[in-house]
Amino acid sequence: MEYTQEDLNQLNKAIKSGRFTVEYDGQKVTYRSLDELIRARNLIKSELAETYRRGASIASFVRG
């Protein structure tokens, strides 16, 4: 599964609100603890960062 920024946002909202159930692509996932939620958030965060590092490119423009 490829994670999105919206997945990360959903986990952050759940952590802030104290909820343990998060919905991804129409599927609900219930985490057992705050620690489990934070570990899931950190996993998604690191995978998004890795995807960005692999696929990021910087556009440059020249005025002429």
C-alpha positions as CSV (number, residue, x, y, z in Angstrom):
1,M,0.0,0.0,0.0
2,E,1.3,3.4,-0.9
3,Y,0.6,5.9,1.8
4,T,-0.5,9.5,1.2
5,Q,-0.3,12.8,3.0
6,E,-4.0,12.4,3.8
7,D,-3.3,9.1,5.6
8,L,-0.7,10.9,7.8
9,N,-3.2,13.7,8.4
10,Q,-5.8,11.2,9.5
11,L,-3.4,9.7,12.0
12,N,-2.4,13.1,13.4
13,K,-6.0,14.0,13.9
14,A,-6.7,10.8,15.7
15,I,-3.7,11.3,18.0
16,K,-4.8,14.8,18.8
17,S,-8.4,13.8,19.5
18,G,-7.6,10.6,21.4
19,R,-9.5,8.4,18.9
20,F,-8.1,5.0,18.1
21,T,-10.2,4.4,14.9
22,V,-8.9,5.8,11.6
23,E,-10.4,5.5,8.1
24,Y,-8.3,4.8,5.0
25,D,-9.8,4.4,1.6
26,G,-13.2,3.5,3.0
27,Q,-11.7,0.9,5.5
28,K,-11.7,1.5,9.2
29,V,-8.7,0.5,11.3
30,T,-8.9,0.5,15.1
31,Y,-5.5,0.7,16.9
32,R,-5.1,-0.8,20.4
33,S,-3.2,2.1,22.0
34,L,-1.8,5.5,21.6
35,D,1.6,3.9,21.2
36,E,0.4,1.8,18.3
37,L,-1.1,4.9,16.6
38,I,2.2,6.8,17.0
39,R,4.2,3.9,15.6
40,A,1.8,3.8,12.6
41,R,2.2,7.6,12.1
42,N,6.0,7.3,12.3
43,L,6.0,4.5,9.7
44,I,3.8,6.5,7.3
45,K,5.9,9.6,7.9
46,S,9.2,7.8,7.1
47,E,7.8,6.1,4.0
48,L,6.5,9.5,2.7
49,A,9.9,11.0,3.3
50,E,11.6,8.1,1.5
51,T,9.2,8.4,-1.5
52,Y,9.9,12.1,-1.6
53,R,13.7,11.6,-1.5
54,R,13.5,9.0,-4.3
55,G,11.2,10.8,-6.6
56,A,11.8,14.5,-5.9
57,S,13.1,16.7,-8.5
58,I,13.7,20.4,-8.5
59,A,12.5,22.5,-11.4
60,S,14.6,25.3,-12.5
61,F,13.6,28.2,-14.8
62,V,15.7,30.6,-16.8
63,R,14.4,33.9,-17.9
64,G,15.7,35.0,-21.2
